[in-house]
């Protein structure tokens, strides 16, 4: 175990399959995306390098900046709502009451079931004429007449956010719950002995000690939400009239729908740049939190 | 495999590590609480009646949000189509009908095949991931070679890029490898995006196996490979099981975009895509779609109930610092 050279060689031999796999399936395509973004590649076999043309075109058209802004607004609301509901869920599931284990199991289905299938069910619930949401709201007299949630830009925007929240909530909840349970019990007991109430204990012990978990989860969730594709594609395909077209949907439409590989690649590169920034923020946050812990 | 376990130099069963991991913190904490509250419920956990009522109400609202689509989907599968397309809306079926569960087999002729495909693709993905991840996780857990930290970071960064961004070059790659419209068009990219988090998960687990065990084997003249196979592998088995389950669920839950883009053959389509074709039709036969969805996901739902302990472990391992 001491001879470092043979140890390093052995380590790389162990890593080789993973390295080769990721290089071929992820690193090379990433590199190829950048390369393609400077070409006019399409369904045709041959293509030429066209310099910055694709980038000039997408940023010149104007609607691309709308797409970027829309993506950020969509992501912001989705992540924030996930965090809030996830925290509420964790608090509720953390309470020492009968049925606790069952409730935790019941939280998981949206995360475990194939995403697409959960989304089909939402697709029906949003149905205007006969769907559950419109139906129940009418039965309770909250809205007059049917509301086809996916048919109008504004409601479709929020409907896709809510479905995205639904898919993300189980993971956030279970993660927060685990973080909550790793807080030493004696802290609560000490506070309780001093007469601190439940709300006070939550505010002064739970929340501060959960900050690392909240930051980590927010950033992870931000990245996942930013890349969210299935929900919007199944529910609206980016419509009506582009009101739910996020960057991922926009790229898919350009590249796969219209077969403009070069321009699609340029759009994908812009996504990669944003994701890289989030990624760096995540790694920095994790490192800083670890350093803070070491002190 | 089990025979090897029996011969392993360390008695797996009696070793405390075999039972717990970082991520099992949630479970062990729960067990700890249980044992403490058994004789007399700790005062701090005692709630007033209105607090209990509030908690249950909160949980009811929370679980309604989480489960509403499933409840509604299930009830829809039991409604005849004529009732489905009638107003006013009623949550509970007026007439109960199981026709959808019979008719769906003719409406989606390859339903059985789609369910099989989903399982098959997820199983092969899991197999590939486990084979690749075990040695890699061991390398990261035990060897402090130059660049290990950076390499691990790069692996994790892979997780952050969704397959959707890489679709164009992946499509070209699959085409030149001749994999388009085969199972491998879905398996190969699917596995790639599950490898990084699995490495992270298993590495965390393996780091908790005491180094002294490797060193003892080394002193006794065991080769590195022998040490990995006979010392580490048996001890890491519970961690590998968690990784395998997480990978399977990941592969199963995320079957969409690669299958949508890289395969157009109906006989290879996994369940979500098979049903998506059905969903995209002009007039969706909703009760049958829901019935088919439920039949398709039922096996996994049953499995969840048995494996939920591992799921919590897998979800939180390596993420929560102790």
Interface residues (C-beta under 8 A of the other chain):
Chain A: X1 X7 X8 X10 X11 X12 X14 X15 X17 X18 X21 X22 X24 X25 X26 X28 X29 X30 X32 X33 X36 X85 X88 X89 X92 X93 X95 X96 X97 X99 X100 X101 X103 X104 X105 X106 X107 X108 X109 X110 X111 X112 X113 X114 X115 X116 X117 X118 X120 X121 X122 X123 X124 X125 X129 X130 X131 X132 X134 X135 X136 X138 X139 X146 X166 X169 X170 X171 X174 X175 X177 X178 X179 X181 X182 X188 X189 X192 X198 X212 X213 X216 X223 X227 X229 X230 X234 X248 X251 X252 X255 X256 X261 X264 X265 X268 X271 X272 X275 X276 X278 X279 X282 X283 X290 X293
Chain B: X23 X25 X26 X29 X30 X33 X37 X41 X43 X44 X45 X47 X51 X52 X55 X56 X58 X59 X62 X63 X65 X66 X67 X68 X69 X70 X72 X73 X76 X84 X85 X86 X87 X88 X89 X90 X91 X118 X131 X132 X133 X135 X136 X138 X139 X140 X142 X143 X145 X146 X148 X151 X153 X155 X156 X157 X158 X160 X161 X162 X164 X165 X166 X167 X168 X169 X170 X171 X172 X173 X188 X189 X191 X192 X193 X195 X196 X199 X214 X215 X218 X224 X228 X249 X252 X253 X254 X255 X256 X257 X261 X270 X271 X272 X273 X275 X276 X279 X286 X289 X290 X293 X296 X297 X300 X301 X304 X305 X308 X311 X312 X315 X316 X319 X320 X321 X322
